[in-house]
Amino acid sequence: MTNAMPLSLQKLKYRFYAVLLPVFLLVASMGWYEEFKKADKDPANMIIMPTLIALYLISIFVLFFKKDWSEAVEKFMIIAVCLVSAVKFTYVVTHELEQTMSLGPFTFWMPMFYMFLFFLLNIRWALIVTAATYVWFLGVGIYKLPDLMGTPASFLLIHYFFANLVFLVTLFFLHTVKQSYIKAEVLEEMANTDYLTGLPNRRKIDKELVKGLKNEQRLSIIYLDIDHFKQINDSYGHTAGDMVLKEFTNKTLEILDKEDLLGRWGGEEFMLLLKNRDIGKAKLLAEKIRKHISQHDYETINGLTASFGVAELQAGDTLDSLLNRADKALYEAKNNGRDQVAVNEQ
């Protein structure tokens, strides 16, 4: 994929596949079973249905067991389904339309296929693939149309092409709107994310704190500050310092629950926001993180410690007063020798 796709959209896309691929597999299997039972079997369906079943099985396997193959398989699936659609349409128009006066179930599935293309691909490739598919269909229709003139089949075919054209134009405009929302979401995610650690930045943490104050939630905060970080940069270099920040982040996240929000406050300082936890539980968690950090063997340095300042939201607090109490606790921990947890309960 060439789109810059935010994580939330990637998860949505994964869920989309997880739900629909088994449904498609079931529909294709039932269609093949029904075709297999017929005395007069459709030769096209006897080839297409097993092909689709195989493609869906491969896709489901990749989706759940080999996610790193997903991009390559996705492209293969698009090409394969385009070819299957071209073969099916060509067969229906040239062999069945004049007798049945119907394009069959194929008609119902093509709009869904076009939607998949615009959902999966960027706008340029979506237009190329859908245009190529549409031009192929149109070419088959123009080739067969002289034989169908004056019959209901000719009006059905012409109506089908116009309806598909309108549908594709509509999809193009909807895709443009979707891309605008994606760009807005990407920019929002970038504005709230620290580029080095991938954590929420100070802007994001501030928003969550203001929300907690407004809703009068029970919450505690912890300042986490890496001890002697300047010496790490001076002794090992800034690249090593960046590695330490990333490793510190990962080790801290190992201790936290899903609802705990860790963010990078700035430099070597981090902020941990704990919802529905009093100061006693926050202190215990800070101590647990402190021991976990100090006992870890780091790749680029000999050892690492951190200091912690803990405070709890109290009645009448403002954002500044809450942060000031946690800041005073952090300074107390540092002034008393570092590698410890201090609490401000005033």
N, C-alpha and C positions, 0 to 999 in steps of 0.2 A: 504494500500500500504506500502511496506517496503522500497521502493526506497527513497533516499533523493532527493526530487524533488524541484528544485528552483521554485520561485513564477511565473516566466515567463512561465515555462513549465506547471504549474498547470492551468494557464489562457488559454494556448493553448489547453490543454486537455478539459477544460470546453467548449470552443468554438467548438471544434471538436464534442463533444456530442450534443451541441445545434444545430448544422447544420445537423448532420447525423441521429440522433434519429427520428426527424420528417420525414425524407426521408424514413427510414426503416419502420416507421409506415405506411406511405402512400403505399409503395410497398407491405407490408404484407396485408394491407386492400384490395388493388386491386386484389392481388392473391386469397384472400379468396372469394371476390365477384365473380371473374371469375370461381373459383371452384364451388361455390354455384349454379351458373347458369347451370352447366353441368348436363346432364341427368345421365351420368355415373360418379358419384362423386368419387374422390380418398379418401378413408377413412383415410389415413395417413394425407393428407393435411387438411381434415376437422377437425382434432384434432390439428395439428401443427400450422396452420395459426392463429386460435383464441388464441392459447397459446402465440405465438409471439406478437400478437397485445396487449394482456394483459401485457406482459413483457415490451414492449416499452412504453405503457401508464404509467405504474408504474415508469419507468425510467425517463420519461419526467417530471412527477409530482415531483419526488425527485430532479431532476436537477434544476428546477425553484423555488420550494417552500420549500424543505427540504434538503438543501445541507449537513447538518450534518449527514444525513443518507447515503450519497452517497457512502462511502467506503463499507458499508455492502451490499447495493443494488448492487453495482458493482460486488462483489464476488458472490452474488446470481444469477445475470444475467449470469455470466460466466458458473456456474454450470448448470443452466437451458438450456442455448444455447448448451452446450456440450451434454446434454441428448437429446435435440430435434434433434441435428445433428445425434447422434448415432441411434435414432429411425428412422429418415428419410432415412439414408443411408442403414440401415438394410432392411427396407421395399422395397426400390428401387431395391437393388441387388437381393433380394430373390423373389420378385413378378413381377417386371417390366422390368428388364434389358434384360432378354432373349427374350421378345416380342418386346420391343421398340428399342433395341440396343442403348440405350442412358441412361446416368445417370441423364438427365434432368437439369433444372435450378440449382439444388443443386450443381452441379459441379462448377458453376460460383461463388457461394457465399463462398465456403469453404476457398479459399485462403485469402479472406477478413477477415474471422473469425480468421484464424491463425495470420494475421497481427494485429488484435485487441488484441489478447492474448499477443503478444510480446510487443505491445505498452503499455498495461495496467499493466502487471505483471513484476516482476523482472525476471532475466534470469533463475533462478532455477525453479520457479513456471511455467514460460512460457514453459520451456522444459518438465516439468512433465505433464502439462495439454495437450500440443500438442502431446507429445509422447503417452499418454494414449488414446487420441482420434484416433491417427493414428494406434495404435496397435489394437484398437477395429475395425476400418475399415478394417485393414489387415486381422484380424481374420475372419470377415464376408466374405471377398473376398476369402480367402483360403478355407473356408467351402463350398462356392458356386462354386468355380472354376472347380472342376471335372465335374459338370453338364454342364459347359459352354465350355469345351475344344473343339477346332476345329471350334468354331463359332467366328464371329467378336466380340461378346460380351466379350470373354475371352481376346482378344488383347486390347480392350478398357479398361477393368478393370486393366490389368497389366500396361498399359500405364499411367493410372490415378495414380496408386500407385507410380510409378517411378517419375512422374511429381511432385507429392506432396512431395516426399522425397527430391528432388532437391530444391523445393521451401522452405521447412523447414530448410534445411542446409543454404540456402542463407539468410533466415530471421535471423538465429542464428548469422551469421557474421555481418549482418547489425545492429542487436541489440547490438552486442559488440561495434561497432563503435559509435552507439548512446549513449551507457553508458559512453564511453570515453568523448564525448562532454558534457554530463550531469555533469560528475565529474569536468570537466574543468570549466563549468559555475557555479557550486556550489562553487568551490574554488575561482573563480573570485568574486562572490557575497560576500563570507565571507571576502575576502581581502579588499573589499570596504565598508563593513557594520560594524557599531559599535554594538558590541554584546549585550550591555545593553539596548539601546534605539531603536535599529533597524534602526537608521538613517544612511545615508552615513557618512563615517568617513573622516578624514582629507585627506587621500590619494585620495578619490573620489572627494572631493571638489577641491583639487589642480588640478586634471585632468580637471575639468569643467572650472576652472579659466584660466588655460593655453589655453584651447580651445577657450574661449572667447577673450583672448588677441590676439591669433593667427588670429582669424576671425574678429578682431576689432569690436566686438559686443558692443552695448550699454548696460552696466550693472552697477549695484551698489551692494555693499556688506554691511552687517551689522554684527558686532560682538555683540553677546549676552552673557553676563556674569552674572551668578546668584550672588547676593550680599550676603556676609558673609556665603558662603557655608561651609567653614571650621568649623564655629561655629555650623552649623546644624549637621555635622558629630560628633563633640565633644559632643554636647548636646543630640542628639537623637540616635546616632550610625550610622554606615556605611550602615546598611540595610535601615534605614529610609532615608539616603542620596540618596541611589539608587532609592528608591520610589519617592523621590522629582524630581530627574532627569527625570524619566519616565513621571511623571505627568506634569512637566514643558514642556517636549517635546509634549505631547498630547495637552496641552492648546495652545501652540504656533502654532501647525499644524492647529488648528481650525480656525485661522485667515488667513492662507495662501491660495493662489490660487494654482492650479495644477502645473503651470509652475515654481513656486517658489521652490527653492532647499534649504532645511534646513539640516545641517549636524552637527555632534558633532566634535568640533575642538580639544577637549581634556579637561579632568576634568569636571569643571562646565562651560566651555566656549563653545559656539556654533557659527556657521557661517551660515548666510543666504545670498544666492546668488540670485539676482533679475535681470532677463533678461528684456531688453527693458524698464527699469525704470530709470528716472533720480534721482538725489540726493534728490530733493524736495519730490517726491513720496515715495522714500525710507524712508525719515525721518517721513512722515505721517504714514507709515506702522509700523515703529519702535515704534512710540508713541502709536499706537493702540494696539500693542502687549504688551507694557509696562503696559498699563492700564488693559488689560485683565489678565495679570499675577498677578498684585498686588491686583486685586479685587476678585480673586478666593479663595475659602475656601479649604485649603489643608487637606488631611486626617491625616497626621502624624505630621505636624507642624502648628504653629499659623498663620503664614503669610509668604509671599515670595515676594521679589522684584528683579529686574534685571536692569543692566545698559547696554547701547547700544552705539556703535560707528559706524558711518555711513560714507562711502566714495564712490565716483563714479569713474569708470574707465575713465582716461583722455588720450589724445594723448601723446605718448612717455612713457606711464607707463610700468613698468615691474611688475612681480608678487610681488616682494618684496616691491616696492614703493607703490603699491596699498594697500597691507596688512599693511604696516607701517602707512599709513594715517588713516586707520580704527582703528589701534591699538592705535594711539595717541588720536583719538577721544574717544575711550573707556576709556583710562586713564583719560582724561579730565572729562568725566561723573562721574567716580569714585571719583576723587579728589574734585569734586564740591558737593559731598554729596550722590552720588549713586541714584538709582531709577529715572534715567533720560536719555535722549537721547542727544548725542553730535554729531556734524557734522564737518568733516574736508573737506573744499572746496578748499584747496590750490592746 
